[in-house]
């Protein structure tokens, strides 16, 4: 049953027909990530103007509906007049507290607050959407963006480069207090950051090949020399959560793994794999020797100074990036791979090409960071790791996982009746995924590193599960007046 109040920005009411149209359109023509979320939705039907029925196939989890109802609702009338698949700069008709204002493609976009927003007095909206205007600036380089912030052309910035955070926030506005620099706690949600190794490619499908590549990354040296002591080495697909596999499987987790119909990856019932730990020299001989052994076990042989496969083809690995910031971090990694005879390289592309290559899985290795939420859903897990998304362009199954044990565990996650069952099943899934050796965890940060001009008010406590600056902060006129003096 729909509320009577919802309105699109042209004043037309949001009806059950719009809701039904939204789900049917997303399921048939939406982005693959939306299609995965709607896998078990058979039909959406408008019974009358305010009543909509969602019919599922029975395989959905109890949490599926919670995911589905968070999707934005689009106007049926608008998309009957406009092709849903077309791209362009004409704003889509929305129903939220902001509307698209001025914009310049590739330069900036502004969002103007809707004065007569239909939901402003409801509990879910009270205390939010406080800014009259939100403006997002786009820059081709991080250096240019940082310089704009220093000049006061940009008011708020989250810093993702540890070198910049450690060395470059030493300018007058920081020193005299006009700019705040500090850290906010991270969210209490499962997350992972890693390099996806594209196992669709024959040269990278052997787990020992991926393990060998992993042994060439010296995190300890990188942390000390390039990260200025920031970050910890990633281990799990569910970092920062209760779902991390540890040691050997015991009790209910062991029983669950042994009950699976599908074969388990090699090593699953042993101690969970951990990331290699170096001596911090940058080229740890012990780790490189182990990497060489792993490459040999995967079938790579040496032809002069190069590793080649059984057909004499050289072992090549190209790491795809979209920012030159990563070149300095990856250079020592690439140097170690070359030392062992791998023709390793870094490919820097623009953001549009980067996106296309991700969507079509056109890469050898690529780095990605993801949040899986406080309670990962089966649909999101399938998007990252399910066999059904291995060849679905636009999915996040970047490494090309297609494993029946993984699929079986994801189905079990969907059917978990309580948090205890869910924890056991997610922990088992983490263990299986880590033994597939198709992603290489790299590093994780525990906080948000933020700098902003002292113009804002904010809640006394940050929410545990989100960092909604643009919705819960506000412009403080008194602070702004002091800053202008």
N, C-alpha and C positions, 0 to 999 in steps of 0.2 A: 504494500500500500504506500503510495507516494504522498508527501505533504502537499498542501494546496499552494504554498508560497513560492516554490522554485520558479525562477524566471531566467530566460536567456537575456543577453544584453540588449536585444532589440525589443524587449518587453513581452515577448511571447512566452506562455507558460511551458514548463517542462512536463511532459506527459508520459504515460506508460508507453505510448507509441515510440517516443524518443528513446526510452530505455531499451525496449525490445530491438529497435533499429540499431542502437549502439552495439549491443552484444552480437547480433547477427553479422554486422559489418566488421567488427573487430575479429570475429572468428573466421570470416571468409577472406577479408582483405587487409587485416591489421598486421602490424609488425609481428615477426615470429615469436617475440617474447610475449605478446598478448595472446597469440594463438595457442601457445603452450599452456598459459594460465587457463584458457577456455577449452582445453582438450576434452573434458568430460561434460561440457554443456551441450546438450542435444538441441535445445530450442529455447528461444525467448519469445513469449507471447503476451500481447496486451489484451487483457480481458475486458477492460473498460478504460476510461480516461486516466484513472489513478491506480489501477491494479495491473501488475505485471507478474507473470508466472515464469520462473526459470526452471527448465526441466533438465536434470542431469541423468547420466547413464547408469548411475549406481556405483561407479568406481571412484567417485570423488571422495576426498577426505572431509572431516568435519570443518577443517579450516579453509576449504576451497571457497565457500560462500563469503568468508571474510575478505579474501583476496579479491573476489569478483566485484563485491559491492564498493570497493575503493576505486574502481576504474572511473574515469571521467565520463560523463554523459554528453553525447553530442546531439545536435539538432537534426532531426530527420528532414525538415523542410530545407535547411541550409544545404545539406548534402544531396538533396534531390535536385537542387539548382547548381551545385558545384561538385565536380568529380572528386571523390574521396582520395583517389590515388594521385591526383595532380599535386605538384609542388609549386610553391611560389611565395610571394610576400604578402598576399592578402590574408589578414587575420581570420582565423576560424572563429565562428560565433561561439562564445563561451557563456558560462553562467556563474563565474566565480567573482571574488571581491576585486579583481583587477582586470583591466582590459589593455590590449596592446595600444600604445600611443605612438610617438614618433620613433622612427628607426632609420638606420642607414646600414645597408647590408654589409656585414663584415666589420662594422665600426662600432655601433651601439644599438641597443633597443631599450625603449622605455615602457614601463607598465604604469598606468594611471589607476588610482583607486576609484572604484565605482561608488558614487555617493549614495545611491539608492539600492545598494546590494541587498537582495532579498533576505539573506541569512544573517545580517549583522547583529541582530538581537538574540539569536539562538545561542545556547550554551557553547556549542562547538566553535563559535566564532568570537566570543567575547574575549577581549584582551589581545586579539590578533589583527593582522593587516593594519598596522598603525601608521605606515608611511603613506603620504599622499602620492608619492611617485617613487618607483624603483627604477634605477638605470643601471644597465649592465654594459660595461665597456669591453671590447674585444681587442686583443693585441696579438701580433704575430710572434712576439718574443717575450720571454719572461723579464728580460732586462728592461725593455720599453715599458712594460706594465709596472715594474718596480719604480722606475723613474717617475712615472705619472703619479704613483702613490706618494712618493716623497715630495712632489710639488703640490700635493693637495688637490689634484685633479680627480683622484679616486679616494674615497673615504675609508674603505674597508678592504682588508686583504687577508687571505689565509695563505701562509707560507708553506710550500711543499719542498723547498730546496734547503737542505740542512746547512750548506755552505753559506747561503745568503742569510739565513737565520742567525748563524753564529758570528758572521763577520760584518755584514752590511747594514745592520740596523743601528748604526752609529752616526746619525745625522741630527742636526739641531732640534728638529721637532720632537724626536724621541728623547733627547737629552734634557729638554726643558719641559717635558710633560705634555706637550700638545698632542703627541701621538702615544697611545697606549700600546705596549708590547707585552704579551703574556700568553699563557697556555690554558686551554680549557680541557677538562677531562673528556676522553673519548666515550662513545656510546657503549652501552652494555649489550652489544649484539655480536653475533658470530660474523667473522670477516676473514678474508685471506687475500694475500698479495703474492703473486708468483709469476714466473715465466711459463706461458703455455708452450709446450713443445708439440708441434703439429705431427701427430703420429699417423695421420693420413698418408704422409710421405714415407715411402719404403725405407729411406735412409735413417728415419727417426723413430720407426715403430718398435724397435727392440728396447725393452726396459733397461738393459745394461748400457745401451748407447746413451740414454738419457741420464742414467746414473753417472756415467763417465763425464758427461758435460757438467753435471752438478759438481763433481769433485774439482773442477777447474775454477770455480768461483770461490775466491777467498774472502768470505764475509768479514772475518775478524780484521784483516788488513783494511778492507773497505770501510768498516765502521770507524776504525781509529783514524784513518788518513783522509777519508772523503766525507764521512758523515759527522765528524766532530763529536763522536761518542753517542750520537743519536741512534735510535732504532734497536730492535732485537731481531734475531734471525727467526724467520717464520718457520713453522713446523707443520701445523695442522690446517685443514680446510675450514676449521671452525675455531680459529684463534679467538681468545677473549670470551670463551663460553665454557659451559659444562660438558660439551660434547667432544672434547679432545681425547683421542685414543692414547693410552699410556701403557708402557711395558708390554707384557704378554696378556692376551685376553683371558679373563677370569670369569667365573660364575655365570650369570645370565648372558653376558656378551659372548662368552665362549660357546655356551649352549646354542645361542642364536646362530652363530657362524657355522657351527657343525650341523645345524638343521637345514641350512640352505640347500636347495635342489641344484643350484648352479655351482660349477667348480670355482674354487677360490684362487686368486692370484698367488703365485709362489711367495712364500714367506708370511702369509697372512696370520697364521696361527703362532708365529714366533713373536719376538719383541718388535714393536712397531718401529719402522725406519726413522732414524733421526738424521738431521742434516750434518754433513761433514764439518768437523771443527779443525781449523788450521792452527799453525803456530804464529800466525799473524805476519809472516814475512812477505806475503804477496805471491810467493811461488813455492809453497810448501812441497818439498820433494816427496814426502810420504803420500800426500794426497794425489800428486801428479802421477806417482808410480801406480797408485790404486786406479786412477782414471785410465792409465794406459792398459792395465790388466782388464778393466771392464770393456774397453773398446775392443781388445783382442777377443774377449769372450763373446762379444756381439758379432764377430766375424770380420772386423776390420783388420787389414794387414798393412805392413809398411812397404812402400815402394820408394826407395830413396828416403827423402825426408817427409813424404806425404803418406797419409792413411788413405787406403783405397778399399773398395768393396770387392766382391768376388769377380766382378766384370772389369776390374781395373779402373772404375770410376772414382775420382777423388771424393773424399768426405768433405762436403761443404755445409756450412751453417751460417745463415744470415739472420741477424737479430733486427727486427723492425722496430723503429722508434718514431715519435712525432715531435720530439723536442731535443735540441742540441744539448740540453742539460744532462741527458743520459749518456752522452758520448764519453764524458770523463769517468763516469762510473763503470761503463762497460769496457773501456779500453783495456784495463788490466785482465779482465775476464777473457777477452778476445786474445790477448797476448799469450795467456796460459794455454788456450786451445791451440793456437798456432804452434806453440812450443812442442806440442804432442803430434803435430802433423795434420791438424784440422784446418781447412781453408775457411777460417771464420771471418765475418765482416759485420759491419753495422750499416743499416740502410735507414737514412733519415728522409721522411716524406712529409708532405703537408697534411694538415688534419683531414681534409676531404679524402685524399688518397688513402690515408691511414684507415679511415672509417670503411672505405670500400674494400680494402684488403682484409680487414677483420671480418666483415660480413660475408665475404666469399672464401675465407680461409686461405688467402694467398700470402703465406708467410711460412718461415721455418720456426722461428721463435718470436714471441711478443710478450711484453709485460702487461699485466692487468691487476687491478685491485677491485675487490667487491665486498659489499656488505650483504649478508644473507639474512639479516634480521634477528630479532630476539629469539624467534622460533622458526627456523628454516622450514619452508613448505615443500611438499612433494613437487609441486609445479616448478618452483624455482630451482630445486635440485635437478629435475629433469632437464631444465633449460641449460644447466651447466654440464651435467654428467650423463644424461640419459641417452640410450642408443637411438631413440626416436629423433633426437636433435643433432646427431652426428653430422648429417649431411643437409640439414635444414639451414640454408643461408640466412644470416641475421641472428641465429641463436648464439648463445655464449659458450657453447661446447667447443671452445677454441682448440683444445688439444685433441679432439676427435675421439673421445671415450665412447666405446661401444662394448659393454661388458655385462653379461647376464646376471652376475652376482650383484653388481651395482643396481641394475634395474629391479631386481627382486627386493633389495633393501629399500629402494625409493618407494616401492609399492607398500612395503611394511610401514614406512614412515607415514604414509597417507592414512593407514588404518590404526595408528597408535591411539589408544583410548585415554591415556594419561601421560603426565610428564615423565614418569618413571620409565614407561615403555618407550616413549620417544627418545629419552636420553640413551638408552641401551642401543636402540636402532641407529641413531645418528653416530654414536661412538663406533659402532661396528662399520658403518659406512665410511667414516673417516679412516679407519684402519685399512679397509679394502682399497679405497682411493689412493692412499699413500703407498700401497704396495704395487699399484699399477705403474708408478713412476712415469706419469705423462705430464705432470706439472712440476716445476721446480720452485718451491717457496723461496722468496728472497728476504724481504725485511718488512717489519711492522712498526708503526708508531703508536704510542698509547694516548696521545693528546692531539688537540687542534692547536697549531701555532698561529696565533692571530695578532695582527696589528691593525689599529684603526685610529683615526683622528678622534679626539675626545669630544664627540658630538652626540653621543647616543646614551639613552637609558636602556636598561635591560633587567630581566627578572633576577631576583637574588640568587636563584639556583638554576643551573642548566638542566634541562630534561635528561633523564637517563638514556632515552632511546632515540634522541634526535638532536640536531643542532640548528633549530629553525630561526636563524638570525633575522631573515627578511620578514618573518611573520610575527615574532614576539618581541623584538627590540623596537625602539621608537626614537624619534628625533627629539633631542633635549634642547629646547630653545634657550634656556639659561646657559647651558654649556656653550652653545653656538655663539651667543652674544659675548661671552668671555674670550672666546677664541678669536673673535674679530677685533678685539681691542689691541 
